[in-house]
Amino acid sequence: MKSSLNDLIAQGEGVRLEFKSSISTAARIARTLAAFANTAGGTLLIGIGDDGRVTGVESEYREMQKIEKATDFHVDPALLVSYEKLAVEGKHILVIEVAESTDKPHYAIDEQGNRTIYVRSRDKSVPTSKLILSPALTDTQLLQSPMVRTLLQFLRKNDTITAAKLAQLVNISDSRANKLLRQLAEQGLLLMIDRPRPVRYSLKVSE
């Protein structure tokens, strides 16, 4: 597992991977866990700094207590995660695996009881007011269109795009751009992020 852990660390943080040297509170880590479950699943490495350095955890028990409190009380519906303990360079690391959920949307609940949906956009967990979960069939022809190819090229270099930016990029009306982005969200290619405004879309999984 050590070599695969090194490979993971070398990838850097992204849609499916986050590093934490330690967990501050159960409510805060609930955002990351819910975002992974709402997006494409992911791995949380605890005991790894943002720069990829192995820092280790002081107490595996305390960190797991916070994870369990997060999954049971600060995520709704509650989440099941799996975890593994590793020793690297004489330090202890926790590997938390979160699968993409079939029970989404999951809400992260803060200390005041506020409920928010989070999704992953690149290496961040960001709030949105709803998930588009239409069981639309993938339109292969649409995905191969020049407009969508241009959109994907843009999103490989940028975190998000608005309908106005897409309209400008491919020379179509704002309403048509908005419809196209929503269609792609319904097909599971994009995620909608509407907090704060304006509404933006990001790739569900970075390529």
C-alpha positions as CSV (number, residue, x, y, z in Angstrom):
1,M,0.0,0.0,0.0
2,K,3.0,2.3,0.6
3,S,3.8,2.6,-3.1
4,S,0.1,3.2,-4.0
5,L,-0.1,5.8,-1.2
6,N,3.0,7.6,-2.7
7,D,1.2,7.5,-6.1
8,L,-1.9,9.0,-4.5
9,I,0.1,11.8,-2.8
10,A,2.0,12.5,-6.1
11,Q,-1.4,13.1,-7.9
12,G,-2.1,16.1,-5.6
13,E,-5.5,17.1,-4.4
14,G,-8.4,17.0,-6.9
15,V,-12.0,16.0,-7.4
16,R,-11.5,12.6,-5.8
17,L,-8.6,13.3,-3.4
18,E,-8.1,15.6,-0.4
19,F,-5.3,15.9,2.2
20,K,-5.7,16.9,5.8
21,S,-2.9,17.0,8.4
22,S,-5.7,16.6,11.0
23,I,-9.4,17.1,11.3
24,S,-10.5,20.4,13.0
25,T,-14.1,19.5,13.7
26,A,-16.6,16.8,12.7
27,A,-18.9,19.5,11.1
28,R,-16.2,20.8,8.9
29,I,-15.0,17.4,7.6
30,A,-18.6,16.5,6.9
31,R,-18.5,19.0,4.0
32,T,-15.7,17.0,2.3
33,L,-17.3,13.6,3.0
34,A,-20.7,14.8,1.7
35,A,-19.1,16.4,-1.4
36,F,-17.3,13.2,-2.3
37,A,-20.6,11.2,-1.9
38,N,-22.5,13.7,-4.0
39,T,-19.9,13.8,-6.8
40,A,-17.8,10.9,-7.9
41,G,-16.6,9.4,-4.6
42,G,-13.1,10.1,-3.2
43,T,-10.3,9.4,-0.8
44,L,-9.4,11.5,2.2
45,L,-5.9,11.2,3.5
46,I,-5.5,12.3,7.1
47,G,-1.9,12.9,8.3
48,I,-0.9,14.5,5.0
49,G,-0.3,18.2,4.6
50,D,-1.7,20.3,1.8
51,D,1.8,20.2,0.2
52,G,1.8,16.4,0.3
53,R,4.2,16.1,3.2
54,V,3.6,13.2,5.6
55,T,2.8,14.8,8.9
56,G,1.1,11.8,10.6
57,V,-1.7,12.0,13.2
58,E,-1.2,12.2,16.9
59,S,-4.2,10.0,17.7
60,E,-5.9,7.7,15.2
61,Y,-8.7,7.2,17.7
62,R,-9.5,10.9,18.0
63,E,-9.5,11.4,14.3
64,M,-11.8,8.4,13.7
65,Q,-14.1,9.7,16.4
66,K,-14.5,12.9,14.4
67,I,-15.1,11.0,11.2
68,E,-17.7,8.8,12.8
69,K,-19.4,11.9,14.4
70,A,-19.4,13.5,11.0
71,T,-20.9,10.6,9.1
72,D,-23.5,9.8,11.7
73,F,-24.6,13.3,12.9
74,H,-23.3,15.9,10.4
75,V,-24.3,14.2,7.1
76,D,-27.9,13.5,6.2
77,P,-28.6,10.8,5.0
78,A,-25.8,9.3,7.2
79,L,-22.8,8.0,5.3
80,L,-20.9,4.7,5.3
81,V,-17.2,5.1,4.7
82,S,-14.3,2.6,4.9
83,Y,-10.9,3.4,6.4
84,E,-7.5,1.9,6.7
85,K,-4.6,2.8,9.0
86,L,-1.1,2.9,7.6
87,A,2.4,3.5,9.0
88,V,4.6,5.6,6.7
89,E,8.1,6.9,7.7
90,G,7.2,5.9,11.3
91,K,4.1,8.1,11.2
92,H,0.4,7.0,11.2
93,I,-1.9,7.9,8.3
94,L,-5.6,7.3,8.0
95,V,-7.1,6.6,4.5
96,I,-10.8,7.3,4.4
97,E,-12.7,6.0,1.3
98,V,-16.0,7.5,0.3
99,A,-18.0,5.9,-2.5
100,E,-20.2,7.9,-4.8
101,S,-23.6,7.6,-3.2
102,T,-26.8,6.1,-4.7
103,D,-28.7,8.0,-1.9
104,K,-27.8,11.5,-2.8
105,P,-28.1,14.4,-2.2
106,H,-26.3,14.3,1.1
107,Y,-26.5,17.4,3.2
108,A,-23.7,18.6,5.5
109,I,-25.1,19.9,8.8
110,D,-23.1,22.6,10.6
111,E,-23.0,23.3,14.4
112,Q,-26.1,25.6,14.1
113,G,-28.1,22.9,12.3
114,N,-27.9,24.5,8.8
115,R,-28.1,22.0,6.0
116,T,-26.1,22.5,2.8
117,I,-25.4,20.3,-0.2
118,Y,-21.7,20.3,-1.1
119,V,-20.1,19.0,-4.4
120,R,-16.5,18.7,-5.5
121,S,-15.1,21.3,-7.9
122,R,-11.5,20.5,-8.7
123,D,-9.8,20.3,-5.3
124,K,-12.5,22.1,-3.3
125,S,-15.8,21.2,-1.6
126,V,-18.3,23.9,-2.7
127,P,-21.9,24.6,-1.7
128,T,-24.9,24.4,-4.1
129,S,-28.6,24.5,-3.5
130,K,-29.5,21.4,-5.4
131,L,-28.2,18.4,-7.4
132,I,-29.6,17.8,-10.9
133,L,-30.4,14.1,-10.8
134,S,-32.4,13.4,-13.9
135,P,-32.0,9.8,-15.2
136,A,-31.3,11.2,-18.7
137,L,-29.7,8.8,-21.2
138,T,-26.3,10.0,-22.5
139,D,-26.6,11.7,-25.8
140,T,-23.4,10.5,-27.6
141,Q,-24.0,12.8,-30.6
142,L,-24.2,15.8,-28.3
143,L,-21.0,14.9,-26.4
144,Q,-19.2,14.7,-29.7
145,S,-20.4,18.1,-31.0
146,P,-17.8,20.9,-31.5
147,M,-19.6,23.0,-28.9
148,V,-19.2,20.4,-26.2
149,R,-15.6,19.7,-27.2
150,T,-14.8,23.4,-26.8
151,L,-16.6,23.5,-23.5
152,L,-14.6,20.5,-22.2
153,Q,-11.3,22.1,-23.3
154,F,-12.2,25.2,-21.4
155,L,-13.1,23.3,-18.2
156,R,-9.9,21.3,-18.3
157,K,-8.1,24.6,-17.8
158,N,-10.7,26.4,-15.7
159,D,-12.6,25.4,-12.6
160,T,-16.1,26.5,-13.7
161,I,-18.1,28.2,-16.5
162,T,-21.2,30.3,-16.7
163,A,-23.9,30.2,-19.4
164,A,-22.8,33.8,-20.4
165,K,-19.2,32.6,-20.8
166,L,-20.2,29.5,-22.8
167,A,-22.4,31.7,-25.0
168,Q,-19.5,34.0,-25.8
169,L,-17.1,31.0,-26.3
170,V,-19.2,29.2,-28.9
171,N,-21.2,32.1,-30.2
172,I,-24.7,31.0,-29.1
173,S,-27.5,32.8,-27.1
174,D,-27.4,32.8,-23.3
175,S,-30.6,30.8,-23.2
176,R,-29.2,28.1,-25.5
177,A,-26.0,28.0,-23.5
178,N,-28.0,27.6,-20.3
179,K,-30.0,24.8,-21.8
180,L,-26.9,23.0,-23.0
181,L,-25.2,23.2,-19.6
182,R,-28.3,21.9,-17.9
183,Q,-28.5,19.0,-20.4
184,L,-24.9,18.0,-19.7
185,A,-25.6,18.2,-15.9
186,E,-28.6,15.9,-16.4
187,Q,-26.3,13.4,-18.2
188,G,-23.9,13.4,-15.3
189,L,-21.0,15.2,-17.1
190,L,-21.3,18.5,-15.2
191,L,-22.2,19.7,-11.8
192,M,-24.2,22.8,-11.1
193,I,-22.9,25.3,-8.5
194,D,-25.2,28.1,-7.7
195,R,-23.8,29.5,-4.4
196,P,-22.7,32.2,-4.6
197,R,-24.4,33.5,-7.8
198,P,-24.0,33.5,-10.8
199,V,-24.8,29.8,-11.5
200,R,-21.6,28.0,-12.6
201,Y,-20.9,24.5,-13.9
202,S,-17.9,22.3,-13.3
203,L,-16.7,19.0,-14.6
204,K,-18.0,16.2,-12.5
205,V,-14.7,14.4,-12.9
206,S,-11.5,16.1,-14.0
207,E,-9.8,14.2,-16.8
